[in-house]
Structure formats: C-alpha cells, structure tokens
Amino acid sequence: MNRRKIVVLGFMGGCPIAGVVWQHIHYIVGLQRLGHEVWYVEDGLRYPYDPEAFTITEDFSYAARTLQRLAEQYGFADRWCFCARYGDEPKTAGLDLGQLRALYRECDAALNVCGSHDLNDDLLSVRRLIYVESDPGVEQIKIDLGDTTVRDYLARHASLFTFGELVGTEKFPVPLHGLAWQPTRQPVVSDLWSTGAPPPEDAVFTSICNWSTSGKKDVTWRGSNYLWSKSLEFLKFAQAPRRCGETFELATDIKDPGEKQIFTDNSWRLVDPHALSIDWDRYRDYIRASRGEFTVAKDQYTRLHTGWFSDRSACYLASGRPVITQETGFTDFYGGREGLLSFQTMDDVVAAAESIRADYPRHARAAAEIAREYFEADKVLASLLERAEV
C-alpha cells in the first residue's frame, strides 16, 4: 500500500473519556502501522468537556493537554490540532489555523469518526472525506423520515461506512434510499491489550457504561420508539449474576435508588466509573483484570438487527477475556461458540456462563483469536481504505 497522508477527525480531546480515547487511538495507531502519515484533528463548534471540573466550557486547555499527552504516547507529536470555532474567530492548539488549512488541502483523506464533525468550508477542501458511523440505525431512520439535512450532510462524504454490518441487507428493516453504506468494524490494536497471562483468581465479569443516555439519539419510526440507552436492557437481565451463580461488576453511575437496589439484590457489584473514565491506562488495566465481560446492547442495535458490535467488547477480546453480549446479528459474521457468546434470553446467559466456567482457558484463547482475526486494526483499516479508494 502506498504511503498516504490521512487525517483522523475525532472528539477525544473535547470528550476525554477513556473509551472514546481508545476508540480513536486504534484508528491512529492502526493507520500508522500500515505505513501512513497520520494526523489527528478536532475542528468544530462544540464546547469541550472538562472531566476534572465536571463541566462543559469554552476553555479548551484540558483538551489540548490531553491531546498533547496522547500525541507523545502514541506517536503523533506535532501532528495534531484542536480548533475551537465557537468564538468570534477560530482558535487552535497544536497546529495554527494556516497549518490546519494546508493540511486539509494536502491530505489524501480524512476519516470523520462517528460523524463527529460538522463540515465547515475549510474541511470541505479535503479531497476524500470518509464517514464512519458507530451508531447504526439513527441516520438511516432520519433519512427515511425525510430529513434532508442529514442526507445533504452524508452526501458531502466520498464514502459511507457503518459498524452495522447488516445495514443494507434484508435483515435490516430501514430503507437506505440509494445511499451506499459499506460495513466496517471497530479496529483494535491487539498488542496494546494482550497480557499473555490469565486474570487474577478473584476476577469477575465486568463492564463499563454510561447508564441512562435515552433522549440523546432516541428515534420514533413506524409507530415504535427506538432507544439509545443500555439501562433498560441491563434491567431486563438484572437477575443474570444470581441465575449464573457468579458476581458481576458494572462500572457505571446509577442515580435512581430503586434501580441500584435491583442490581445489588442480584449479586452485582457497582463501582464508580469516574477514575476509569479519565485515565485511559487505568481503564485498560480494569479490562485486563476482569474475568471477561457481560454486557447488553442498546435497544436500537438489537431490534433493528444491525449487526453492531461494541468497540469496548473488542478490547476485552483482545485482552484474552471472553465476552457474553446481547445478540444484534453479529454472529452472522463471527463469534457465537467460543470466546464470544451471544444471548437473547436469560437461559442463553446462564448457558454461556456455564460454558466459560467449564473451560475458561479455551474461551480465553478463542477470544484473543477472534480479536486478531476480525478486529485487528491493520486488517480493518486496510479494507476500509481500499474500498474508499484512498
């Protein structure tokens, strides 16, 4: 593959949460390992979040410090920019505005990760903008409902990719209206996660999540409300650890006392996610110290049969930690037997836990093999770039 100059457009400085950070680092490091010259840019109107002050602010110094640390740690020092366009004039950290504009004109492609960027005039000078959708279903439904703003936004990209591997198939019910969505997966750099060692003897199944996010991307379509939150799905399976005879742990912030009691009554351990969320190394250590992951999928992903899979779950797999997760249709492509087990019912959860307990080393090996075979960054990103004609 010829060496290209590629910009990753993301939001890990403005939203410096560990799961978000790792999602972007896998793109940056994966593209570097393919031999490309990789730049990272945040350029938009959104005010950044400061997790130390617990506030959204126009001061982007925390975002800039975060990006500087990550750039030094992961090999893109002097190749990053935070451009704040919410004031009277754009202000930047890293590159200055002239350098940023030159980068846009000179680069071969820019990946709009999670569709995080509004398309200002400077960004529109990029010759190949590539849209990478992490939340399948929402954009497709909006277009089916006649939202021309969303359609016009997507049309400004040269290629459209989605984590919904079943989008566009007969199993996905939403019409595409002529848009050429292509499947992709969340890349993971396995050697950044692999330990080569089993978890501690007292390790339990864990997961990390935002608790209640409904409202942000909830959509109503054909008389049904499709929710963008894991909380209601977790509540459906709150009895899972008690039924499985194991302790499960969830790093999340449940505000409602009644909901919290339901989980403690069913042998869940609940831990404060804040320390994990602001420290990407501690977040990785937490996953590596787990026995595996038990998690659910958002209502939208399951009921629309998207084939979506979690980038966090891919990190568990890369760490050699088996995953039990809710079925979205991803087993049409990988998993379902060893290392990565899916469920639709509580009986499925119990059977999966029993299988892993019966031969943990086999499932741990299979988990790592699935990560390398289906999610390894160089494979995922080489395929994406080839299909995007970069």
LINNOR-V374712 format. One record per residue. N is the residue number from 1. RES is the residue in three letters. SS is DSSP state (a for helix, b for strand, c for the rest). PSI is psi as a letter, one per 30 degrees, with the letter a starting at -180 (none if undefined). Layout:
n=N res=RES ss=SS psi=PSI
n=N res=RES ss=SS psi=PSI
This chain:
n=1 res=MET ss=c psi=k
n=2 res=ASN ss=c psi=k
n=3 res=ARG ss=c psi=k
n=4 res=ARG ss=c psi=l
n=5 res=LYS ss=b psi=j
n=6 res=ILE ss=b psi=k
n=7 res=VAL ss=b psi=k
n=8 res=VAL ss=b psi=j
n=9 res=LEU ss=b psi=j
n=10 res=GLY ss=c psi=a
n=11 res=PHE ss=c psi=g
n=12 res=MET ss=c psi=f
n=13 res=GLY ss=c psi=e
n=14 res=GLY ss=c psi=f
n=15 res=CYS ss=b psi=i
n=16 res=PRO ss=c psi=h
n=17 res=ILE ss=c psi=k
n=18 res=ALA ss=a psi=e
n=19 res=GLY ss=a psi=e
n=20 res=VAL ss=a psi=e
n=21 res=VAL ss=a psi=e
n=22 res=TRP ss=a psi=e
n=23 res=GLN ss=a psi=e
n=24 res=HIS ss=a psi=e
n=25 res=ILE ss=a psi=e
n=26 res=HIS ss=a psi=e
n=27 res=TYR ss=a psi=e
n=28 res=ILE ss=a psi=e
n=29 res=VAL ss=a psi=e
n=30 res=GLY ss=a psi=e
n=31 res=LEU ss=a psi=e
n=32 res=GLN ss=a psi=e
n=33 res=ARG ss=a psi=f
n=34 res=LEU ss=c psi=f
n=35 res=GLY ss=c psi=g
n=36 res=HIS ss=c psi=l
n=37 res=GLU ss=b psi=j
n=38 res=VAL ss=b psi=k
n=39 res=TRP ss=b psi=k
n=40 res=TYR ss=b psi=k
n=41 res=VAL ss=b psi=k
n=42 res=GLU ss=b psi=k
n=43 res=ASP ss=b psi=j
n=44 res=GLY ss=b psi=a
n=45 res=LEU ss=c psi=f
n=46 res=ARG ss=c psi=k
n=47 res=TYR ss=c psi=k
n=48 res=PRO ss=b psi=l
n=49 res=TYR ss=b psi=k
n=50 res=ASP ss=b psi=j
n=51 res=PRO ss=c psi=f
n=52 res=GLU ss=c psi=e
n=53 res=ALA ss=c psi=f
n=54 res=PHE ss=c psi=h
n=55 res=THR ss=b psi=l
n=56 res=ILE ss=b psi=k
n=57 res=THR ss=b psi=l
n=58 res=GLU ss=c psi=f
n=59 res=ASP ss=c psi=j
n=60 res=PHE ss=c psi=g
n=61 res=SER ss=a psi=e
n=62 res=TYR ss=a psi=e
n=63 res=ALA ss=a psi=e
n=64 res=ALA ss=a psi=e
n=65 res=ARG ss=a psi=e
n=66 res=THR ss=a psi=e
n=67 res=LEU ss=a psi=e
n=68 res=GLN ss=a psi=e
n=69 res=ARG ss=a psi=e
n=70 res=LEU ss=a psi=e
n=71 res=ALA ss=a psi=e
n=72 res=GLU ss=a psi=e
n=73 res=GLN ss=a psi=e
n=74 res=TYR ss=a psi=g
n=75 res=GLY ss=c psi=g
n=76 res=PHE ss=c psi=h
n=77 res=ALA ss=c psi=k
n=78 res=ASP ss=c psi=g
n=79 res=ARG ss=c psi=h
n=80 res=TRP ss=b psi=l
n=81 res=CYS ss=b psi=k
n=82 res=PHE ss=b psi=j
n=83 res=CYS ss=b psi=j
n=84 res=ALA ss=b psi=j
n=85 res=ARG ss=c psi=g
n=86 res=TYR ss=c psi=f
n=87 res=GLY ss=c psi=a
n=88 res=ASP ss=c psi=e
n=89 res=GLU ss=c psi=k
n=90 res=PRO ss=c psi=k
n=91 res=LYS ss=b psi=k
n=92 res=THR ss=b psi=l
n=93 res=ALA ss=b psi=l
n=94 res=GLY ss=b psi=c
n=95 res=LEU ss=c psi=l
n=96 res=ASP ss=c psi=l
n=97 res=LEU ss=a psi=e
n=98 res=GLY ss=a psi=e
n=99 res=GLN ss=a psi=e
n=100 res=LEU ss=a psi=e
n=101 res=ARG ss=a psi=e
n=102 res=ALA ss=a psi=e
n=103 res=LEU ss=a psi=e
n=104 res=TYR ss=a psi=e
n=105 res=ARG ss=a psi=e
n=106 res=GLU ss=a psi=f
n=107 res=CYS ss=c psi=l
n=108 res=ASP ss=c psi=f
n=109 res=ALA ss=b psi=l
n=110 res=ALA ss=b psi=k
n=111 res=LEU ss=b psi=j
n=112 res=ASN ss=b psi=i
n=113 res=VAL ss=b psi=k
n=114 res=CYS ss=c psi=g
n=115 res=GLY ss=c psi=h
n=116 res=SER ss=c psi=f
n=117 res=HIS ss=c psi=k
n=118 res=ASP ss=c psi=l
n=119 res=LEU ss=c psi=j
n=120 res=ASN ss=c psi=l
n=121 res=ASP ss=c psi=e
n=122 res=ASP ss=c psi=e
n=123 res=LEU ss=a psi=e
n=124 res=LEU ss=a psi=f
n=125 res=SER ss=a psi=f
n=126 res=VAL ss=c psi=k
n=127 res=ARG ss=c psi=e
n=128 res=ARG ss=c psi=j
n=129 res=LEU ss=b psi=k
n=130 res=ILE ss=b psi=k
n=131 res=TYR ss=b psi=k
n=132 res=VAL ss=b psi=j
n=133 res=GLU ss=b psi=k
n=134 res=SER ss=c psi=f
n=135 res=ASP ss=c psi=i
n=136 res=PRO ss=c psi=k
n=137 res=GLY ss=c psi=e
n=138 res=VAL ss=a psi=e
n=139 res=GLU ss=a psi=e
n=140 res=GLN ss=a psi=e
n=141 res=ILE ss=a psi=e
n=142 res=LYS ss=a psi=e
n=143 res=ILE ss=a psi=e
n=144 res=ASP ss=a psi=f
n=145 res=LEU ss=c psi=g
n=146 res=GLY ss=c psi=g
n=147 res=ASP ss=c psi=j
n=148 res=THR ss=a psi=f
n=149 res=THR ss=a psi=e
n=150 res=VAL ss=a psi=e
n=151 res=ARG ss=a psi=e
n=152 res=ASP ss=a psi=e
n=153 res=TYR ss=a psi=e
n=154 res=LEU ss=a psi=e
n=155 res=ALA ss=a psi=f
n=156 res=ARG ss=c psi=f
n=157 res=HIS ss=c psi=k
n=158 res=ALA ss=c psi=e
n=159 res=SER ss=b psi=k
n=160 res=LEU ss=b psi=k
n=161 res=PHE ss=b psi=l
n=162 res=THR ss=b psi=k
n=163 res=PHE ss=c psi=f
n=164 res=GLY ss=c psi=j
n=165 res=GLU ss=c psi=f
n=166 res=LEU ss=c psi=g
n=167 res=VAL ss=c psi=k
n=168 res=GLY ss=c psi=f
n=169 res=THR ss=c psi=l
n=170 res=GLU ss=c psi=f
n=171 res=LYS ss=c psi=f
n=172 res=PHE ss=c psi=j
n=173 res=PRO ss=c psi=f
n=174 res=VAL ss=c psi=k
n=175 res=PRO ss=c psi=k
n=176 res=LEU ss=c psi=f
n=177 res=HIS ss=c psi=h
n=178 res=GLY ss=c psi=f
n=179 res=LEU ss=c psi=k
n=180 res=ALA ss=c psi=i
n=181 res=TRP ss=b psi=k
n=182 res=GLN ss=b psi=k
n=183 res=PRO ss=b psi=k
n=184 res=THR ss=c psi=l
n=185 res=ARG ss=c psi=l
n=186 res=GLN ss=c psi=j
n=187 res=PRO ss=c psi=k
n=188 res=VAL ss=b psi=k
n=189 res=VAL ss=c psi=j
n=190 res=SER ss=a psi=e
n=191 res=ASP ss=a psi=f
n=192 res=LEU ss=a psi=f
n=193 res=TRP ss=c psi=f
n=194 res=SER ss=c psi=k
n=195 res=THR ss=c psi=f
n=196 res=GLY ss=c psi=g
n=197 res=ALA ss=c psi=l
n=198 res=PRO ss=c psi=l
n=199 res=PRO ss=c psi=l
n=200 res=PRO ss=c psi=l
n=201 res=GLU ss=c psi=e
n=202 res=ASP ss=c psi=g
n=203 res=ALA ss=c psi=k
n=204 res=VAL ss=c psi=l
n=205 res=PHE ss=b psi=k
n=206 res=THR ss=b psi=l
n=207 res=SER ss=b psi=l
n=208 res=ILE ss=b psi=k
n=209 res=CYS ss=c psi=l
n=210 res=ASN ss=c psi=k
n=211 res=TRP ss=c psi=d
n=212 res=SER ss=c psi=j
n=213 res=THR ss=c psi=g
n=214 res=SER ss=c psi=k
n=215 res=GLY ss=c psi=e
n=216 res=LYS ss=c psi=e
n=217 res=LYS ss=c psi=g
n=218 res=ASP ss=c psi=k
n=219 res=VAL ss=b psi=k
n=220 res=THR ss=b psi=k
n=221 res=TRP ss=b psi=k
n=222 res=ARG ss=c psi=h
n=223 res=GLY ss=c psi=g
n=224 res=SER ss=b psi=k
n=225 res=ASN ss=b psi=k
n=226 res=TYR ss=b psi=k
n=227 res=LEU ss=c psi=k
n=228 res=TRP ss=c psi=h
n=229 res=SER ss=c psi=k
n=230 res=LYS ss=c psi=f
n=231 res=SER ss=a psi=e
n=232 res=LEU ss=a psi=e
n=233 res=GLU ss=a psi=e
n=234 res=PHE ss=a psi=e
n=235 res=LEU ss=a psi=e
n=236 res=LYS ss=a psi=f
n=237 res=PHE ss=c psi=g
n=238 res=ALA ss=c psi=f
n=239 res=GLN ss=c psi=f
n=240 res=ALA ss=a psi=e
n=241 res=PRO ss=a psi=e
n=242 res=ARG ss=a psi=e
n=243 res=ARG ss=a psi=e
n=244 res=CYS ss=a psi=f
n=245 res=GLY ss=c psi=g
n=246 res=GLU ss=c psi=l
n=247 res=THR ss=c psi=k
n=248 res=PHE ss=b psi=k
n=249 res=GLU ss=b psi=k
n=250 res=LEU ss=b psi=k
n=251 res=ALA ss=b psi=j
n=252 res=THR ss=c psi=l
n=253 res=ASP ss=c psi=j
n=254 res=ILE ss=c psi=j
n=255 res=LYS ss=c psi=e
n=256 res=ASP ss=c psi=k
n=257 res=PRO ss=a psi=e
n=258 res=GLY ss=a psi=e
n=259 res=GLU ss=a psi=e
n=260 res=LYS ss=a psi=e
n=261 res=GLN ss=a psi=e
n=262 res=ILE ss=a psi=e
n=263 res=PHE ss=a psi=e
n=264 res=THR ss=a psi=e
n=265 res=ASP ss=a psi=f
n=266 res=ASN ss=c psi=g
n=267 res=SER ss=c psi=g
n=268 res=TRP ss=b psi=k
n=269 res=ARG ss=b psi=k
n=270 res=LEU ss=b psi=k
n=271 res=VAL ss=b psi=l
n=272 res=ASP ss=c psi=k
n=273 res=PRO ss=c psi=f
n=274 res=HIS ss=a psi=e
n=275 res=ALA ss=a psi=e
n=276 res=LEU ss=a psi=e
n=277 res=SER ss=a psi=f
n=278 res=ILE ss=c psi=g
n=279 res=ASP ss=c psi=j
n=280 res=TRP ss=a psi=f
n=281 res=ASP ss=a psi=e
n=282 res=ARG ss=a psi=e
n=283 res=TYR ss=a psi=e
n=284 res=ARG ss=a psi=e
n=285 res=ASP ss=a psi=e
n=286 res=TYR ss=a psi=e
n=287 res=ILE ss=a psi=e
n=288 res=ARG ss=a psi=f
n=289 res=ALA ss=c psi=g
n=290 res=SER ss=c psi=l
n=291 res=ARG ss=c psi=f
n=292 res=GLY ss=b psi=a
n=293 res=GLU ss=b psi=k
n=294 res=PHE ss=b psi=k
n=295 res=THR ss=c psi=l
n=296 res=VAL ss=c psi=l
n=297 res=ALA ss=c psi=l
n=298 res=LYS ss=c psi=k
n=299 res=ASP ss=a psi=e
n=300 res=GLN ss=a psi=e
n=301 res=TYR ss=a psi=e
n=302 res=THR ss=a psi=e
n=303 res=ARG ss=a psi=f
n=304 res=LEU ss=c psi=f
n=305 res=HIS ss=c psi=i
n=306 res=THR ss=c psi=f
n=307 res=GLY ss=c psi=g
n=308 res=TRP ss=c psi=l
n=309 res=PHE ss=c psi=k
n=310 res=SER ss=c psi=k
n=311 res=ASP ss=a psi=e
n=312 res=ARG ss=a psi=e
n=313 res=SER ss=a psi=e
n=314 res=ALA ss=a psi=e
n=315 res=CYS ss=a psi=e
n=316 res=TYR ss=a psi=e
n=317 res=LEU ss=a psi=e
n=318 res=ALA ss=a psi=f
n=319 res=SER ss=c psi=f
n=320 res=GLY ss=c psi=g
n=321 res=ARG ss=c psi=j
n=322 res=PRO ss=b psi=l
n=323 res=VAL ss=b psi=k
n=324 res=ILE ss=b psi=j
n=325 res=THR ss=b psi=l
n=326 res=GLN ss=b psi=k
n=327 res=GLU ss=c psi=k
n=328 res=THR ss=c psi=f
n=329 res=GLY ss=c psi=f
n=330 res=PHE ss=a psi=f
n=331 res=THR ss=a psi=f
n=332 res=ASP ss=a psi=f
n=333 res=PHE ss=c psi=e
n=334 res=TYR ss=c psi=l
n=335 res=GLY ss=c psi=a
n=336 res=GLY ss=c psi=f
n=337 res=ARG ss=c psi=e
n=338 res=GLU ss=c psi=k
n=339 res=GLY ss=c psi=e
n=340 res=LEU ss=b psi=j
n=341 res=LEU ss=b psi=k
n=342 res=SER ss=b psi=l
n=343 res=PHE ss=b psi=l
n=344 res=GLN ss=c psi=f
n=345 res=THR ss=c psi=l
n=346 res=MET ss=a psi=e
n=347 res=ASP ss=a psi=e
n=348 res=ASP ss=a psi=e
n=349 res=VAL ss=a psi=e
n=350 res=VAL ss=a psi=e
n=351 res=ALA ss=a psi=e
n=352 res=ALA ss=a psi=e
n=353 res=ALA ss=a psi=e
n=354 res=GLU ss=a psi=e
n=355 res=SER ss=a psi=e
n=356 res=ILE ss=a psi=e
n=357 res=ARG ss=a psi=e
n=358 res=ALA ss=a psi=f
n=359 res=ASP ss=c psi=i
n=360 res=TYR ss=a psi=e
n=361 res=PRO ss=a psi=e
n=362 res=ARG ss=a psi=e
n=363 res=HIS ss=a psi=e
n=364 res=ALA ss=a psi=e
n=365 res=ARG ss=a psi=e
n=366 res=ALA ss=a psi=e
n=367 res=ALA ss=a psi=e
n=368 res=ALA ss=a psi=e
n=369 res=GLU ss=a psi=e
n=370 res=ILE ss=a psi=e
n=371 res=ALA ss=a psi=e
n=372 res=ARG ss=a psi=e
n=373 res=GLU ss=a psi=e
n=374 res=TYR ss=a psi=f
n=375 res=PHE ss=a psi=f
n=376 res=GLU ss=b psi=k
n=377 res=ALA ss=a psi=e
n=378 res=ASP ss=a psi=e
n=379 res=LYS ss=a psi=e
n=380 res=VAL ss=a psi=e
n=381 res=LEU ss=a psi=e
n=382 res=ALA ss=a psi=e
n=383 res=SER ss=a psi=e
n=384 res=LEU ss=a psi=e
n=385 res=LEU ss=a psi=e
n=386 res=GLU ss=a psi=e
n=387 res=ARG ss=a psi=f
n=388 res=ALA ss=c psi=g
n=389 res=GLU ss=c psi=h
n=390 res=VAL ss=c psi=none
